[in-house]
Amino acid sequence: MTVTDTARESVAASLEQDGVQSHLNPPPSYDLTDHPVPTGREEVWRFTPLKRLRGLLDGEPSAASLRWETELPGGVTLTEVTGDEAVGLGELGPNDRPSALAVAHAGGARLLDVPADLELDEPVVLHLHGESADDLVWGRLVVRIGAHARATVVINHTGSARYSAITTVLVGDGASVNVLTLQDWDDDAVHLGRDAIRVGRDASVRHTAISFGGDLVRLHANVEYAAPGGEAELLGLYFADEGQHLEHRLFADHNAPRTRSNVLYKGALQGEGAHTVWIGNVLIRKVAEGIETYEENRNLVLSDGCQADSVPNLEIETGEIEGAGHASATARFDDEQLFYLRSRGVSEKESRRLVVHGFFNDLIRKVGIPSIEERLLATVEAELAKNVLRDVDA
């Protein structure tokens, strides 16, 4: 038995004795009866407009699929595996009804495999495109990053569908991976997704969720640790327009000592009925001595009629840690910033534009993929033109 195997068994044994579960993150189960249809009164569903999910919680089987186009650098493979094989690979089980239904109805899974020690200069890109909001699509993906590999994985969603997916990212010991999911759906799409990440010994992962499109998008990003020394950075950027509901839920489970996590999500809202939800949660278990964590959410309200809900949480079972904290803020344009720019001859339209770009720019620069960064800057500009800058022109 290797030292790594021993460490993992020690972590698993500690968790079994711990028995602590987060009040916002139910335990995983492949048994669908453990995930009843929500009523909307549950804490984990109270912000979500269930009527707009249009059958995704009913569990209807469907043969519909998204169209996949891939850009796979040399050495990277994408294959079909059975559901049992996905579980055997170490898939992190579903812990809510949408992900459990995805497991039940996806008809197997896809395995994206980056072999050990492979260092990629180009990103792995998966383009997933839906044809119609009438299509009900179930998805199941396992991403395996081998030990000491270096990779960037981009998952780009476009078109339209009613889509529910479960994704597992397994990061091997000493590996480093940058995972980015982009939700650029058409206006009538509905997307429920769960990305669950397990970080190996001394490995690092950056997960970025970017949501602009869709009628309703509700995404989870969960991270846990297979052994000490792992680091996770969870980033997000979203921009909600009139009538859109964009909901992001984060969970960092510090289940091993000397691990780190950092969460930073930023969002903007404009237009009547725009609604964003950010729920952050960190669980620091008794075994997780010497960990460090911080979570932060910032929202910028650009017009009347919007609603931003932001709820950070910390659940701490040990005080033997390096540090833990959180911050949350929702505000309108900073009048002092606008006044400063206007007093120096900058027009009102350009002042507002500069403030919004300044709000997002530090986060966009963290993406680490130049082509995506340029696309995001252009998208922010296009979103501003829909409402904020148009109203100034009027």
N, C-alpha and C positions, 0 to 999 in steps of 0.2 A: 504494500500500500504506500502511495506517495505522501509527501508532506501536505500537498494540496488536498488530496482525498481526506486525510485526517482532519484538516481544518474545516472542510465542508461538513464532515460528519459531526464535528464539534458544534458548528453553528446549528445544524439541524436538530441535534439533541437539546441544545439550549432553547431553541424555539418550541420544541415539544413540551419542555418543562415550563416555559414562559406562559404559553396559552393565551397571551394577550391578543385581542383583535381590535382593529380600529372601528369606531362607531360609524365612520364614513366609508369604510372599505370592507364589505362583507368577505368572508373566506371563500376561496375558489371551490367550485364543485361542478362536475360534469353531469350531475343529476338535475334535469330541468325542473323537477318538482321543488328543488331548493331555491328556485328563482321565480316566484309567483308573479303574475301580471300586476304591475304597480297600479295604485289608485291615484297617485299624485299627492297623497298625504304623507308618504314616507319622506324622511329627511333627504335622502339621496335623489329624490325625484320631484321635490316640491317646486323647483324653479322651472321645470321642463313642461311645455305645453303638450300634453300627451295626445290630444286630438290631432295635432299636426304631424304625428309620426306615421299616420296613414298605413296601418297594418303591420308595422315592423315589430310590434310586441305580440302579435297574434300567433306567430310561429308557422305561417303558411309555407309549405315547401315550394320551391321555385327552381326551374332549370335555367333561368335567365343568368347572364354573366356580363361582366364588363369586358371591354376589348383591351387586351394587354399589348403594349409595345415596349420593348426593352432595349437598353443600352448596357451590355455586359462586357466589361473589360476582360482581358485574357485571364483565365484561371477561375473566373466566377461562373457558377452554374445556377440555373433555375429549373427545378424538376418538380414533378407531381409525386406526392407521397400519400399514403392512406392516413386516415385519422389515427389509427393505432400507431403508425410510424411517427406521426407528429408528437403524440404523447411520449413515445419512447425517446425521441430526440430531446425531451425536456421542456416541451411546451408548458407555458404557465397557464393553468386552467382558468376557465371563465368565472367571473365573480359577479356578474349581473345577467339579467335576462337577455339583452341583445347579444352579448358575446356567447352565451350558452346556446342561443338559437343559431348563431353563425356556425358553431361547432356541429350542431345537430344536422344542419341542412346544407353545408358547403360541399358535401360529397368528397371529402378528402382535403388536402392542403397543398400549398406550394412551398417548396423549400428553396430559399435563396442562400447559397453556400459560398462563403469566402474562406478559402483554406488557411490553415495556420501559416504564419510567417509571410504571407503575401502582403506586400505594400503597394497599394494602388495609387497611381498618379491621376487617374480620371474617375469621376463618380460613377457608381452603379445607378442607373435611372430606370424606374418603372413608371410608365405612363398608363394610367387606368382611366378608361373613357366609357361613360354610360350613354346610351342612345335615347332613353325615354324615362320620364318620371313614373310611367306606368309599370316599369320593370322593377320587380323585387329581387334583389341580388344579395346573396350571402357570401362572405369572403373569409378565408382562413390562410394566414401566411406565417411561416417560421423563417426568421433571419438568423443564420448562424455565422458568427464571426470567430474564426479560429484563433488559437493562442498566438499572441504577439503579431497579429495581423493589423493593418492600417487601412481603413476604408471609409468612404462616404457613400451613403445610400439615400437617394431621393425618390419619394413616392408622390407622384403628381396625379391628382384627381380632377377630371374635367367632364363636361357633358352633363347628363342628368340621369338619375336613378333614385330608387329607394334602397339604400345600401347600408348593410350592417356587417362589420368585419371585426375579427380578432387577430391581432398580430403579436407574435412573441419575438423579442430580440435577445439572443443569447450571446453575450460578449465574453470570449475566452480570456484566460489569465494573461495579463500583460498586454491585451489588445487595446486598440483605440478606434472608436467608430463615431462618425457624425451622421445621424439619421435625421432627415428632414421630410416632413409630410406637408404637402401643399393642397389645400382645399379651395380649388378655383372652379367650383361647380356653376352650372346655370342656376337661374333664380328659383327654379321649382324643385331642386334636388333636396333630398333628406339623407343625412349621413350620420350614423351612429358607429363609433369606433372605439376600440380599446387596444392601446399599445402597452404591452407589459414587458419590462426589461429586467434581465438578471445580469449583474455585473460581476465578473470574475475577480480573482485576486490581483490587486495592483492594476486593474484595467480602468479605462475611462470611456464614458459615453456622453455625447451631446445629442439631445433630442429636441428638435425644433418643430413646433406645430404652427402653421400659418393658415389662417382662415379668412377668406374674403367672400367666397361665393356660397350659394345654397340658400334655400328657404329656412332650413333648420339643420344645424350641425352641432352634435354633442359628442365630445371626444374625451377619453381618459388617457392619461400617461402615467403609468405606474412603474416604480423602480424598486428593486430589492437587490440584495448582495449575496453572492455565493461564498464569499470569504473576505477577510479583512483587506483593507487597502484600496477598495474600489472608490471611484469618483463618478458622480453623475451631475450633469448640467441640463436642466429642463427649461427651454426657452419657448416663448410663444408671442405671436403677433396676430392681431385680428382687427377688422374694420367692418362694423355692422351698419347697413343702410336701412332705409325704411322697411319695417315689417320683418326684418331678419332676426333670427334667434341663434346666437353663437354661444355655445357653452363649453367650457374647458375645465376639466377636473384633474387635479394632480395628486399623486400619493407617493411619498418617499418613505419606504419601510426600512429603517436602519436596524437590520437584523444581524449585523456583524460589527465587531469593534473596528475602530480606526477607519471609518468610512466617511465620505463627504457627499453633500448634495447642495446644489444651488438652483433656485427657481426664480426666473424673471419672465413675467408676462406683461405685455402692454397692448392696450386696445383703444380704439376710437369708435364713437357712435355718432350717427347723424340721421335725421329723418324720423317721422312719426312712427312709433311702435318699434324702433330698433331696440333690441334687448341683448345684453351680454351677461354671461354668468361666468365667474371664475371662483372655483373652490379649491383651495390649497390645503393639503394635510400632510403632516410629517409625524410618523410614529417612531419614537426612540425607545427601543426595547431595553430591558435590564442588561442584556448581554452587550449592548452597543456602547461600551465605554470608549471615550476618546474620540467620539464622532464630532463633526461640525456641519451645521446646516443653516440655510437661510432661504426664505421665500418672500417674494415681492410681486405685487400686482399694482399697475397704474392704469387708470382709465381717463380718457379725455372726451368730454361731452361737447359736441360741436353745434348742437341745435336743440330746440325744445322738443318734448315728446319722447325722449329716450330714457332708458333705464339700464343702469349698470349695477349688478349685484356682485360683491367681492367679499369672500369669507375665508380668511386664513385661519389655520388651526395648527396647534402643536399638542401632541400627546406624548408626555415624557415619563418614562419609567425608571430613569436613573439620572442622578445629578453629576455623575462622573463623566462630563463631556467637555469638549473644547469650546463649544458655543452653539446657541440656537436662537433664532429670532425670525420675525416676520414683519412685513409692512404692507399696507394697502391704502390707496388713495384714489378718489374719483373727483374730478374738478372740471370746470369750464376753462376757456382760454385764460391764460394768465394776463390780467390787465396791465400789470407792470411791464411785462415783456412787450405787449402790443404798444404801450405808451412809449417805451424806450425806442422802438423801431420807428414809430410814427414821428417822434420828435426829431429824428435824424433824416427825415425826408422820404422814408419808405412808405409806399402806398398801403392802404388798409388791406387790399387783396394780397399783396406780396408779404405783408407782415403776418397775416394769418397763415399763409402758405409756409413761411419760414418757421413759425412756431410749431406747426404740425410735423414738418420734416425733422425739426430738432428733437421733438418728442420721440420719434421712431428711430432716428439715425444710429444712436449708440447700439440699439438692439439689432438693427439690420447689419451693422458691421460685424456682429458676432456670428452671423450665419456661416461665413467661411467659404462660400461658393460664389465667386464673382458674378457669374451669369444670373444666379438667383437674386443676388443683392441688387443688381441693376433692374431686374424685373420687378422687385418689390418697390423700389423707388418710383418706378413708372406707374405701378398699381396705386400707390398712395396718391400720386398726382391725379390719376384718373378718378379716384374716389372723391377727392376734394372738389373736382370739377362738377360732380353730380349735385352738390348741395352748397357747401360753404363758400366756394369762390363764385359760384353762379349767383348766390344771393347777394354777394357784394357787388357784382356787376349790375344786378337789377336795381 
